[in-house]
Amino acid sequence: MNTKIMKEKLNGLKKYLKRLKNKKVLVCAAVCAAVICIAIAACSRPSDNGIRLFAKGEEVVCPAPIYTENGSAMVPLRAVCDAFGASIKWDDKTESMAVTLEPVTVHFAIGSDKMIKYGQPVDMGAAACFSGDYAMVPVRAIADAFGYPVEWDDKNKAIFMGERVELDPNPVSGTVVTDEFRHEQDLGTYNSISVFSNGSENFGMELLSLDDSSGAYADAVEKIARSVPDADVYNILAPTAQEFYAPNSRRTNQTAGIKAVYDDLISRDIPNLELINVVGTLSEHAGEKIYFCTDHHWTQRGAYYAYAEYSAENPNIDNLEPLQNYRTENRYGMLGSLTSFMSGTRGSDLIAQNPDMLQLFYPKSEYEGAVYSDPFMTSYMQSVVPVYPWLNNYSCFLQGDYPLEVFKTNVNNGRKICIVKESFGDAFSVWALNNYEEVYIIDYRMWNGGTYGGYGSGAYSFKLREFYDFVKFDDLVIISYPVSVSVKQQTDLLGAL
């Protein structure tokens, strides 16, 4: 097997074994015999991998998450048996289980890596054991016992025991956006910014559509991904606050727009591209302060949940810590971009009645940051820090937008990430300093003729293929919000990379 194919299979299995999705129901998963034979390091802790298990064409919901033992994927025996209609008899003295699916009875003993079938021991590769209150066995063993084939669907992160079910590979499919926190009182529209209230706070929002009916944004993402075939490329489309907080009568349904873009990209069969659904996790956390009321961006907390979803899909990130583990600082009285967008109107006065709190989370790593105005980092502009609290607004993240920001950290794992972004990516990028030794942040609006920021970098031709050859980044994240998708000038500049 060549190195590239092996890498793809290993990454597929690692993603399968390690996806920390925020779901209300834990979905049990397993790996098929063909994949399980690949030699990998065993994961020592259970995790909610977000993998779906199907038995005889029906989805199985399991009470305990998957973990690995000696490279074998372990699943809760009871859930699988219930799905197949098999009976289980527990022997307390011997801590063993007799499982019967007529006409076959097999025996599993806790602590033993042998399954007894027709009176003969069958090696399982890992011992049956308990995870909490649930008996766990290797999925390959129970599938063999019942006489069912097992198939792993890497694209959809699904396991089929028996009949295969055709699944929608779009990660946004089925995403439900909460209506619980909508601000139903319409206070008017001022300079294209709408202001809504829930009775206790006034919330300014851009009611932006996310429309790539021309395919220009998908063209740009495809071009970038195919230009760096040895990198793992991730696309994140971030919705704005209106998706969760505007009245449904005014909401533009950016979720549907994101799904349409992803449908287009899936149809193009780009092998190194992974699509990340952040709508679901943002919806689940909509009761928290994930967007500003006076600014058109998300908060650093909101960006954390998006980054957590990205890290769940990236098999090489396994140590993202919970929010409470980071040093925080709360700064009060923030009046963000929307106050200036509505300057001189009643709308600005309305949102100024409830200034935002700027909650900052500092990276755990040590770092040095620098800004450059050329692609090969010869034109040094200034030093930079990821969180600069003296700017009491969204510009405190990365100290605002620059052509190329580079951070070198003491993470010491040899991994490098390149993030292509506009301003929505600023708060997101800060989190990457916890997981990468080198972080490269590119504002595509400032290159290849782009004049945003006025730094003169637009005179340079920035090509991601050349930049990859120069720094050899491992992961590439393209993070965009609706304007980046819907406006031709933006998609042209993104595609120019």
C-alpha positions in Angstrom: 0.0 0.0 0.0 1.5 3.4 -1.0 2.2 6.1 1.6 -0.6 8.4 0.5 -3.3 5.7 0.6 -2.1 4.6 4.0 -2.2 8.1 5.3 -5.8 8.5 4.1 -6.9 5.3 5.7 -5.1 6.2 9.0 -6.6 9.6 9.0 -10.0 8.2 8.3 -9.8 5.8 11.1 -8.4 8.4 13.5 -11.3 10.7 12.7 -13.6 7.9 13.3 -12.1 7.2 16.7 -11.9 10.8 17.7 -14.7 13.2 16.9 -15.7 15.2 20.0 -19.1 16.4 18.9 -21.5 18.2 21.1 -24.6 16.1 20.8 -27.5 15.5 23.2 -27.4 11.8 22.4 -24.2 9.8 22.3 -24.0 7.8 19.1 -22.1 4.6 19.3 -19.6 3.6 16.6 -17.4 0.8 15.4 -14.9 0.0 12.7 -15.2 -2.7 10.1 -12.8 -5.6 9.8 -11.0 -4.2 6.8 -10.2 -1.0 8.6 -9.5 -2.5 12.0 -6.5 -4.4 10.7 -4.6 -1.1 10.1 -1.9 -0.8 12.8 -2.6 2.3 14.9 -2.0 3.4 18.4 -4.9 2.6 20.7 -7.0 5.4 22.2 -7.1 5.0 26.0 -10.1 7.0 26.8 -13.8 6.9 25.7 -15.1 9.8 23.6 -18.2 10.8 21.9 -17.0 10.3 18.3 -20.2 11.4 16.5 -20.1 8.2 14.5 -23.3 6.5 13.5 -23.9 2.8 13.8 -26.5 1.0 11.7 -27.8 -2.6 12.2 -29.9 -4.2 9.5 -30.6 -0.8 8.0 -31.7 0.9 11.2 -29.7 3.4 13.2 -28.6 2.2 16.7 -28.4 4.6 19.6 -25.9 3.4 22.2 -25.6 4.4 25.8 -21.8 4.5 26.0 -19.2 5.9 23.6 -16.6 4.0 21.6 -13.1 3.5 22.7 -10.2 1.3 21.5 -8.3 -1.5 23.1 -5.3 -3.0 21.2 -6.6 -1.4 18.0 -10.1 -3.0 18.4 -13.2 -0.8 18.4 -15.4 -1.5 21.5 -19.1 -1.1 21.4 -21.8 -1.6 24.1 -23.0 -5.2 23.8 -26.5 -4.7 25.0 -27.3 -2.0 22.4 -26.1 -4.1 19.5 -27.9 -7.2 20.8 -31.2 -5.3 21.2 -30.8 -4.0 17.6 -30.5 -7.6 16.3 -33.1 -9.1 18.7 -30.5 -11.2 20.5 -30.9 -12.2 24.1 -28.2 -11.8 26.8 -27.9 -13.9 30.0 -25.5 -12.6 32.6 -23.6 -14.9 34.9 -22.6 -12.9 38.0 -20.2 -15.6 39.3 -18.1 -15.9 36.2 -18.7 -12.3 35.0 -19.6 -13.8 31.6 -22.4 -13.3 29.1 -24.2 -15.8 26.9 -25.6 -14.1 23.8 -28.1 -16.0 21.7 -29.3 -15.1 18.2 -31.0 -18.3 17.1 -29.5 -20.7 16.3 -26.2 -19.4 17.6 -25.0 -18.9 21.2 -21.7 -17.3 21.9 -20.0 -16.5 25.3 -18.1 -13.4 26.3 -16.2 -13.2 29.6 -15.2 -9.9 31.1 -11.4 -9.7 31.0 -11.0 -12.3 28.3 -10.0 -11.6 24.7 -11.6 -14.9 23.5 -15.1 -15.4 22.4 -16.5 -18.9 22.7 -18.5 -20.0 19.6 -19.5 -23.6 19.1 -17.4 -24.5 22.1 -14.2 -23.2 20.5 -12.3 -20.0 21.5 -12.2 -17.3 18.9 -9.6 -14.5 19.3 -11.3 -11.1 19.4 -8.2 -8.9 19.5 -9.2 -7.2 22.7 -10.9 -8.3 26.0 -14.5 -7.8 26.8 -14.7 -5.2 29.7 -16.9 -2.6 31.3 -17.1 1.1 30.4 -19.1 2.5 33.3 -22.1 0.2 33.6 -21.9 -1.2 30.1 -20.3 -4.3 28.9 -18.1 -3.6 25.8 -16.9 -6.0 23.2 -15.1 -5.6 19.9 -17.5 -4.9 17.1 -15.8 -7.3 14.8 -16.4 -10.1 17.2 -20.1 -9.5 17.7 -20.6 -9.1 13.9 -18.9 -12.4 13.3 -20.9 -14.0 16.0 -24.2 -12.9 14.4 -23.0 -13.7 10.9 -23.3 -10.1 9.5 -20.8 -8.3 7.4 -19.5 -4.9 8.6 -18.8 -2.0 6.4 -17.2 1.4 7.2 -18.4 4.5 5.3 -15.5 7.0 5.8 -17.3 9.9 4.0 -20.3 9.7 6.3 -18.5 8.4 9.4 -21.0 5.5 9.6 -20.8 1.7 10.3 -23.1 -0.7 8.7 -23.7 -4.2 10.1 -25.7 -5.9 7.5 -27.7 -3.8 5.1 -26.1 -0.6 3.9 -28.1 2.6 4.1 -27.5 5.5 1.7 -26.7 8.6 3.8 -26.4 12.3 2.9 -22.7 13.2 3.2 -23.5 16.8 3.8 -22.6 17.6 7.5 -25.2 20.3 7.6 -28.1 18.0 6.6 -30.6 17.6 9.4 -29.2 20.5 11.4 -31.9 22.1 13.5 -31.5 25.8 14.4 -33.1 26.7 17.8 -35.8 29.3 18.0 -35.5 29.6 21.8 -33.5 32.8 21.9 -35.1 34.9 19.1 -35.6 38.7 19.7 -39.1 39.1 18.3 -39.6 42.8 18.7 -38.6 44.7 15.6 -37.2 48.2 16.5 -36.5 49.2 12.9 -33.7 49.2 10.3 -31.1 51.9 10.2 -28.4 52.1 7.5 -29.2 48.5 6.5 -28.7 47.3 10.1 -31.8 45.8 11.9 -32.4 46.2 15.6 -34.4 43.7 17.5 -35.3 43.3 21.2 -36.3 40.5 23.5 -37.4 43.0 26.2 -34.2 43.0 28.1 -31.6 43.7 25.4 -31.4 45.4 22.0 -29.6 43.4 19.4 -28.2 44.8 16.1 -27.9 42.4 13.2 -26.9 42.3 9.6 -29.6 40.3 7.7 -27.2 38.9 5.2 -28.0 36.1 2.7 -25.5 33.4 2.0 -25.8 32.7 -1.7 -23.3 31.0 -4.0 -25.7 30.2 -6.8 -23.0 31.2 -9.3 -20.6 28.6 -7.8 -17.8 31.2 -7.5 -17.1 30.5 -3.9 -17.1 26.8 -4.4 -14.8 27.3 -7.4 -12.4 29.2 -5.2 -12.4 26.6 -2.5 -11.9 23.8 -5.0 -9.0 25.6 -6.7 -7.3 26.2 -3.4 -7.7 22.6 -2.1 -6.5 21.1 -5.3 -3.5 23.4 -5.4 -2.2 21.8 -2.1 -3.0 18.1 -2.4 -0.6 17.1 0.4 -2.3 19.3 2.9 -5.6 18.6 4.8 -8.0 21.4 3.8 -11.0 22.4 5.9 -13.8 24.7 4.9 -15.9 26.5 7.6 -18.8 28.7 6.8 -19.8 30.8 9.7 -23.4 32.2 10.1 -24.1 35.6 11.5 -26.1 36.3 14.6 -29.4 36.6 12.8 -29.5 32.9 12.2 -30.2 32.3 15.9 -31.6 35.6 17.2 -33.6 37.4 14.5 -37.3 36.7 14.2 -38.0 33.8 11.8 -40.0 36.3 9.6 -36.7 38.2 9.1 -34.1 35.5 9.2 -32.5 34.8 5.8 -31.8 31.1 6.5 -28.0 31.1 6.1 -28.1 27.4 7.1 -29.8 26.5 3.8 -27.2 28.6 2.0 -24.3 26.8 3.7 -25.9 23.4 2.9 -26.1 24.4 -0.8 -22.5 25.4 -0.9 -21.5 22.1 0.7 -23.7 20.1 -1.6 -21.8 21.8 -4.5 -18.4 21.0 -3.0 -19.3 17.4 -2.2 -20.3 16.9 -5.9 -16.8 17.9 -6.9 -15.2 15.0 -5.1 -12.2 16.9 -3.7 -10.2 14.2 -1.8 -8.3 16.4 0.7 -11.3 18.7 1.6 -13.3 18.3 4.8 -16.5 20.4 5.3 -17.2 21.6 8.9 -20.7 22.2 10.2 -20.5 24.9 12.9 -24.2 25.8 12.7 -25.2 22.9 15.0 -22.8 23.6 17.8 -23.5 27.4 17.7 -27.3 26.6 17.9 -26.7 24.4 20.9 -24.8 27.2 22.6 -27.1 30.0 21.6 -28.1 30.6 25.2 -24.5 31.7 25.8 -22.9 35.0 24.6 -21.6 33.7 21.3 -22.3 36.9 19.3 -22.0 40.6 20.2 -25.2 42.7 20.2 -23.3 45.9 19.1 -20.9 44.3 16.6 -21.3 42.1 13.5 -18.9 39.4 14.6 -19.1 36.5 16.9 -17.4 36.5 20.3 -14.3 34.6 21.2 -16.6 32.1 23.0 -18.6 31.6 19.8 -15.4 31.2 17.9 -14.2 28.6 20.4 -17.3 26.4 19.7 -16.5 26.6 16.0 -12.9 25.8 16.6 -13.9 22.8 18.8 -16.0 21.5 15.9 -13.0 21.8 13.6 -10.7 20.1 16.1 -13.2 17.3 16.4 -12.9 16.7 12.7 -9.1 16.9 12.7 -7.6 13.6 13.7 -4.4 15.3 14.8 -5.9 17.5 17.5 -6.7 15.6 20.7 -6.0 18.1 23.5 -8.4 21.0 23.1 -9.2 22.0 26.7 -12.6 23.2 27.9 -13.2 26.9 28.1 -13.0 27.1 31.9 -9.3 26.0 31.7 -8.2 29.2 30.0 -7.2 32.4 31.7 -10.0 35.0 31.1 -10.4 38.7 31.3 -13.8 40.5 31.1 -13.8 44.1 29.8 -17.0 46.0 29.9 -18.6 48.8 27.9 -17.8 47.6 24.4 -19.6 49.4 21.6 -18.8 47.6 18.4 -18.9 48.1 14.7 -22.7 48.3 14.4 -22.8 51.5 16.4 -20.6 53.2 13.8 -22.5 51.5 10.9 -25.7 53.2 12.3 -23.9 56.4 13.5 -26.3 59.3 13.7 -29.4 57.2 13.7 -31.8 56.0 16.5 -30.4 52.5 15.9 -27.0 53.4 17.3 -28.7 54.8 20.4 -30.8 51.7 20.8 -27.9 49.2 20.9 -25.7 51.6 23.0 -28.3 51.1 25.8 -26.7 47.7 26.4 -23.0 47.7 25.7 -21.3 44.4 25.2 -18.9 42.6 27.6 -15.7 41.7 25.8 -14.7 38.3 27.3 -11.2 37.4 26.4 -9.5 33.9 26.6 -5.7 33.8 26.5 -3.8 31.0 24.8 -2.0 28.6 27.1 1.0 28.4 24.9 3.9 30.8 24.8 4.4 32.6 21.5 6.0 35.2 19.4 4.0 37.0 16.7 5.0 39.1 13.7 3.2 40.8 10.7 4.6 40.8 7.2 3.4 42.5 4.0 4.9 40.0 1.6 4.3 36.3 1.1 7.9 35.2 1.9 8.1 37.1 5.2 10.9 39.5 4.2 9.0 42.8 4.7 8.5 42.9 8.5 5.8 45.3 9.7 5.5 44.9 13.5 5.2 42.4 16.3 1.7 41.2 17.2 -0.1 39.3 20.0 -3.2 37.1 19.6 -5.2 39.0 22.3 -4.6 42.7 22.8 -7.0 43.8 25.6 -6.2 47.5 25.3 -8.3 47.6 22.1 -11.7 47.3 23.8 -13.4 46.0 20.7 -13.3 43.0 18.3 -10.0 44.3 16.9 -8.3 43.0 20.0 -8.1 39.6 18.4 -4.9 39.4 16.4 -4.7 43.2 16.9 -7.0 43.5 13.9 -6.6 42.5 10.2 -3.1 42.3 8.6 -1.9 40.7 5.3 0.1 37.9 7.0 0.4 37.2 10.6 2.8 34.5 11.9 2.9 33.0 15.4 5.6 30.6 16.6 4.6 28.8 19.8 6.1 26.4 22.3 3.6 23.7 21.5 6.5 21.7 20.0 4.5 19.2 18.0 6.0 20.1 14.6 2.5 20.9 13.2 1.7 24.0 11.1 -1.6 25.5 10.2 -2.5 28.1 7.6 -5.7 30.0 8.0 -7.3 31.9 5.1 -9.8 34.4 6.5 -11.5 37.7 6.7 -12.2 39.3 10.1 -14.6 36.5 11.3 -11.4 34.4 11.3 -9.6 36.6 13.8 -11.2 35.2 17.0 -11.1 31.7 15.5 -7.4 31.9 14.8 -6.5 32.7 18.4 -7.5 29.2 19.5 -5.1 27.6 17.0 -2.1 28.8 19.1 -3.0 26.0 21.6 -2.6 23.2 19.1 0.1 24.2 16.6 3.7 25.0 16.7 3.4 27.5 13.8 0.3 29.4 12.9 0.1 31.4 9.6 -2.9 33.7 9.1 -3.6 35.1 5.7 -6.2 37.8 5.0 -7.1 37.1 1.4 -8.6 40.6 0.9 -5.1 42.2 1.1 -3.4 40.3 -1.7 -3.5 39.9 -5.5 -4.8 43.4 -6.1 -6.9 43.6 -2.9 -6.7 47.0 -1.2 -8.4 46.3 2.1 -6.3 47.7 5.0 -4.2 49.9 2.8 -0.9 48.1 3.7 0.3 47.8 0.1 0.4 44.1 0.1 -2.1 43.9 -2.7 0.8 44.6 -5.1 2.1 41.1 -4.3 0.9 37.9 -6.0 0.1 35.5 -3.2 -0.3 31.9 -4.3 -1.0 29.2 -1.7 0.9 26.6 -3.7 4.0 28.6 -3.4 3.4 29.4 0.2 2.9 25.7 0.9 6.2 24.9 -0.8 7.8 27.6 1.4 6.5 26.7 4.9 5.0 23.1 4.4 1.9 23.6 6.5 -0.1 20.5 7.5 -3.6 21.9 7.7 -5.3 24.6 5.8 -8.5 26.2 7.1 -10.6 28.4 4.8 -13.1 30.2 7.1 -15.7 32.6 5.6 -18.9 34.4 6.5 -21.8 35.3 4.2 -20.2 38.3 2.5 -17.2 36.3 1.5 -19.5 33.8 -0.2 -22.0 36.1 -1.8 -19.9 39.1 -3.1 -18.1 38.6 -6.4 -15.2 40.9 -5.4 -14.6 38.7 -2.4 -14.8 35.4 -4.3 -12.5 36.7 -7.0 -9.8 37.6 -4.4 -10.2 34.3 -2.6 -9.9 32.4 -5.9 -6.8 34.4 -6.8 -4.9 32.6 -4.0 
